[in-house]
Amino acid sequence: MTSVGTIAPGDARALAQALVRIDSRNPALAPDGPGETACVAMLREVLSAWGFGVDVFESSSGRPNLVARIGAASEGAHTLMFSGHLDVVGVDGMSHPPFAGEVRDGRLYGRGACDMKGGIAAMCAAAWHASRDGLEGELLIAATADEEYESAGTRALLERGVRCDAAIVGEPTCLEIMPAHRGFAWIEVVVTGRAAHGSRWEIGVDAIRHAGLLLAELDRVDAEELPRRTHPLLGRASLHASTIEGGIGMSTYPDRCVVRLERRTLPGERDDAVLAEVEDACARVRERRPTFDATLRLLMSQGASDVATDAPIVRALEGALAERGEPVRVSGMSAWTDAALLNAAGIPAVCFGPGDISLAHAAAEYIPLGEIDRATAILSTLARQWCR
């Protein structure tokens, strides 16, 4: 097992393995998950030894964040943040030991290897390497808690007043530049019927069947209306039914059915407009079936993220890729990330990192070691260019 004392300055591979070997399951998702405390303690020790100034503070009780700084913090100097989350999801159903940090065939295996401890290690090593040349600006490493649940870590970071000129969120993108991603809204629809004996069709109102009418109308919305709303990098908006529950017994008309929906949103789409979309669908069902009765509630939402493809941070990252002889590819991110919160706070943030997002949360999660090396070199080049 890699010990903290043996992680040489700038060694991204060793740091990634050490991070993966620490169980940092998010306790909001895995009841026995220990959270990020051990990861933060290890990273604090390593980065302090590498010459970073390190600050640790809690985002909520027992859920620490770490902010490490290196370079010159002078008035007017450029600043760049490398941001990543330390929490991981649960491990049920994994096909290999989740926290052994095994290396096989040039890949590092473990929960969080791809999402996103490999990216954090690359960012830390890149910042250290860039600092060897004498930066004219400052680099920040933000290692945060709780991204997999409510992003309490990045919210606390911003509330604390941490700011910079731009940010790279090191989520797994296969080293593609991803300046945009969708947001989402979770909506609960409670359809009310009237309970009655199964033989009393004249007084019973079937809440489940009415919910089915609404789902059919929403299916039309998803098939006909949402494809007309598009983004050049993200494609179309979308909607799906996530869960449905209801019914009392086989011989009883159901008096209640609860449908929960997820609407993936594009940049510029607002929560009130998304709710109105479902309310309009309910109204159309009610026109055909006057006994239809439903109430809506927004359970949770996270905004989309969008940085212009000609923004300075995107152009700088393109230049760093070209300088390293890497292909320059710009695309949209499929998943939601903390980049949305950073952008909302006025920090242009793009996703870029090693690993394949399709392996995140997977039964077999791994990251190619060579991709960690490439990400380190690219981000180090970016940091040197940005902080001139």
C-alpha positions, 0 to 999 in steps of 0.5 A: 500500500502506498504510504503518504511519506512515499508520495514524491512531489508531483507524482500523480499516479501514487497520489491517485492510488493513495486517494482511491485506497481511502473509503470516502463514500458519501454518508448521504448515499451510503448510510455507513459511508465515512465521508471525506475526512480521511481523504482530506487529512491525507491530502492536507499532509501531502500538499503541505509537504509539496509546498502548498499553503493548505486551509481545511474547513467544514462544509457541514458537520464532519464534512471537510473541504480543502483549499490549497494554494501555490504561486504568487498571490499579487494584485492583478495576477491571474488566478486559476482553480483546479476543482474536484470532489472527494466523495464517492458513491456506494459500492454495492455490486462492484466486481472488484475490491472497491478500495484496494487501489489495484493496478492491472494492465495499466489501469488503476481500479477502485471506487472513485478512480475515475470519478474523480480521484484520478482527476484530483491527483492530476490537478495537484501534480500539475499545480506542483509542476507548474510552480517549479517554473515560478508562477506569476499568478496563483493556483488553487486546488479545491477538494470538496465534499458532497458533490454526489448528493447536494454539493454542500462542499462547493456551496460552502466554498463559495459562501466562504468567498473563494474566487478566481479568474477561471476554473477547471473541474476535473471530472472524467471527460476522456481529455475532451474540453466540456464547457457546458452541461445540462441541469435537472429538475425533479418534480413530484406529481400527486394524482388524486382519485376516489377510492371505491370497491372494484365493482363500483365503476360509477363512483370510483376514480382511478388515480393510477389510470389518470397518472397514465394519461398524464404520462402519455401526454408527457411522452408526447411532450418529450417526443414532439416538443422537447427535441425543438429545444437544443444546444450546440454542444448538449443537444436536446432537452429531455424528460423521463418518469423516474418512479411511480407508486400507488394503489391499495388492493386488487379490488379497490379503485386507487385514490392516489398515485405519485409520479416523480419526473426528472427533466434535464434542462438546457442552459437558460431554462428556468424552474418555473418554466419547467413546472409550467410545462408539466402543469400545461400537460395536466391541463390538457389531460383535464380537458379530456378527463374532467375528473383528473386532479393533480398537484405538482411540487418541485423537489430539487433542481440544479442549474445547467452550466454554459461557458462560451466556446471562445471564452479565455479559459476554453481557448487557453485549454485548447492551446495547452492541448495543442502544445502537448500534441494532444487532439483538441476536442470540444463537446458537452458533458452528459452529467451535472457537475459543480461547474454549474455552481462556479459559473453561477458565482461568476467563475467561468468553469469548464470540465476537463479531466482523465477517465471515462464518465461511463465508468463512474459509479460502475460495477468495474471502475478504473482509470488508465494511468497513462491518461492521468499522466497526460492530464497532468502534463496538459494542466501543468502547461495550462497553468503556466500559460494562464499565470503569465 
